[in-house]
Every structure is written in C-alpha cells, then in structure tokens.
Amino acid sequence: MKKYIYIIVAILVVVAGAYAFSYTKDTTGDAPQGKLVTGSDTETFSGTITAVNTGCFVDAICSVTVDDKEIILVKGGRGMPEDTKVGTLIGVESIGDLEGKIGAHANVYATTTPEGDYSLYGSDLYYVEVVDIKE
C-alpha cells in the first residue's frame, strides 16, 4: 500500500511540475515567460483545517482550507521549471491524508496570491504543518 502512495505522490509531483512550468501570471510585463510569479507578501497563521480539495489528482488544484483561508498546495496539469521552489506539507505523508485531518490544527507559512488566497509556490521555506494536539 505504501508503494502505491509513493507512486501517486510521484505522479502528482510530475503533473504539478508540468502545470507550473507553463503557468505565467505577469501583470507588469516584467516577468520572464515560463516562470511562476507569486505574490510578494507572506503570512504565518494557525487554525483549524476545515476543507481539503484534491482536484490536482485530475489536473486541477489541490488545496487545504485553514480557518476560511485556502492554501494552494499543488497546481496539477502543467509543468514547472526545475528551479521552481515549492513549500512542504508536514505532519502527513500525502495530500490524500489531509482528508482524514479535517478538524485538526494546522500552522501555515505561505505567500499571498493576487486572488487573495495563499500558496506554497515561491519558496521551499513555505509549509502547512498538521499538528495533532492532545488535550
């Protein structure tokens, strides 16, 4: 079973890479083509996981919602340059495991997007950390 999880994660990484490589959002005309452009602001916050979107499994976006703030984890369907930096998911083995963590506490460090959401794209320091709090 663990072998299949690794295969699924590897496929997701390849799919996400393909999507991000062709994704360019350049509102100023200054960004080089083929580069992923993210918001320049970052934010750190904590809260409760309220929703999980596994759409990247079918060429869409995978995200987790923490206290009504959506954090983009993976953008499926397009490639991305090898030097694109993406943050990490901590405390679970895969995006699919997040579905069993609704209601759990999470700590987030991410960039803001022009659309008002958050994203792990842009730095390998960004993260979503799922924390099991024992009371």
C-alpha positions in Angstrom: 0.0 0.0 0.0 2.8 2.4 0.9 4.3 1.7 -2.6 1.1 2.9 -4.2 1.2 6.1 -2.1 4.7 6.8 -3.3 3.7 6.2 -6.9 0.7 8.6 -6.5 2.9 11.3 -4.9 5.5 10.9 -7.7 2.8 11.3 -10.3 1.4 14.4 -8.5 4.9 16.0 -8.5 5.3 15.4 -12.2 1.9 16.7 -13.0 2.4 19.7 -10.8 5.7 20.4 -12.4 4.2 20.2 -15.9 1.5 22.7 -14.9 3.6 25.3 -13.1 6.2 25.4 -15.9 3.6 26.7 -18.4 1.9 28.9 -15.9 2.9 32.6 -16.0 0.9 35.3 -14.3 2.6 38.6 -15.3 0.6 41.8 -14.6 3.6 44.1 -15.1 5.1 42.6 -18.3 8.4 42.2 -16.4 8.4 38.5 -15.6 10.2 36.1 -17.8 8.0 33.6 -19.7 7.8 30.2 -18.1 8.4 31.4 -14.6 5.8 31.1 -11.8 5.1 34.5 -10.4 3.6 34.6 -6.9 2.6 37.4 -4.5 5.4 39.1 -2.7 3.8 39.1 0.7 4.0 36.2 3.1 1.9 35.3 6.1 2.1 33.0 9.1 -1.1 31.8 10.8 -2.6 28.9 12.6 -6.1 27.5 12.7 -8.4 24.5 12.1 -8.4 22.5 8.9 -12.0 22.9 7.6 -11.7 21.6 4.0 -9.4 19.7 1.6 -9.5 19.9 -2.2 -7.8 17.0 -4.1 -8.5 18.3 -7.6 -4.9 18.1 -8.6 -5.5 14.3 -8.9 -7.4 15.3 -12.1 -5.4 18.3 -13.4 -6.8 21.0 -11.1 -5.7 22.5 -7.8 -5.0 20.7 -4.5 -5.6 22.9 -1.5 -6.3 22.9 2.2 -8.5 25.4 3.9 -7.5 26.6 7.4 -10.0 28.9 9.1 -11.5 30.0 5.8 -8.1 30.7 4.2 -7.4 28.5 1.1 -3.7 27.4 0.7 -2.8 26.1 -2.7 -0.6 23.0 -2.3 -0.3 21.7 -5.9 -1.4 23.1 -9.3 -1.9 20.0 -11.5 -1.8 19.7 -15.2 1.2 21.7 -16.3 4.9 21.6 -16.0 7.2 23.9 -14.0 10.8 24.8 -14.3 13.2 22.6 -12.3 14.3 25.6 -10.2 10.8 26.4 -9.0 10.6 26.3 -5.3 7.6 24.9 -3.5 7.0 24.5 0.2 6.2 21.3 2.1 3.4 19.5 3.8 4.4 18.5 7.3 2.7 16.0 9.6 1.0 13.8 6.9 2.5 11.6 4.3 0.4 12.8 1.3 -2.2 15.3 0.2 -4.8 12.5 0.4 -4.1 12.0 4.1 -5.3 15.5 4.7 -8.9 14.4 4.2 -8.7 12.5 7.5 -7.4 15.6 9.3 -10.4 17.9 8.9 -10.8 19.5 12.4 -7.1 19.2 13.2 -4.9 22.1 14.0 -2.5 23.5 11.3 0.3 26.0 11.2 0.9 27.8 7.9 3.6 29.9 6.4 2.8 30.8 2.8 2.7 33.6 0.3 -0.4 35.5 -0.7 -1.7 35.3 -4.2 -3.2 38.1 -6.4 -6.6 36.4 -6.0 -6.4 36.7 -2.2 -5.6 33.1 -1.4 -2.3 31.6 -0.2 0.2 29.4 -1.9 3.2 27.2 -1.2 4.8 28.2 -4.5 7.8 30.5 -4.5 9.9 29.3 -1.6 11.0 25.9 -0.1 10.6 27.5 3.3 6.7 27.7 3.0 4.8 25.0 4.8 1.5 23.7 6.0 2.1 21.7 9.2 -0.7 19.5 10.5 -0.5 19.2 14.3 -2.3 16.6 16.4 -3.0 18.4 19.6 -3.6 16.1 22.5 -5.7 17.7 25.3 
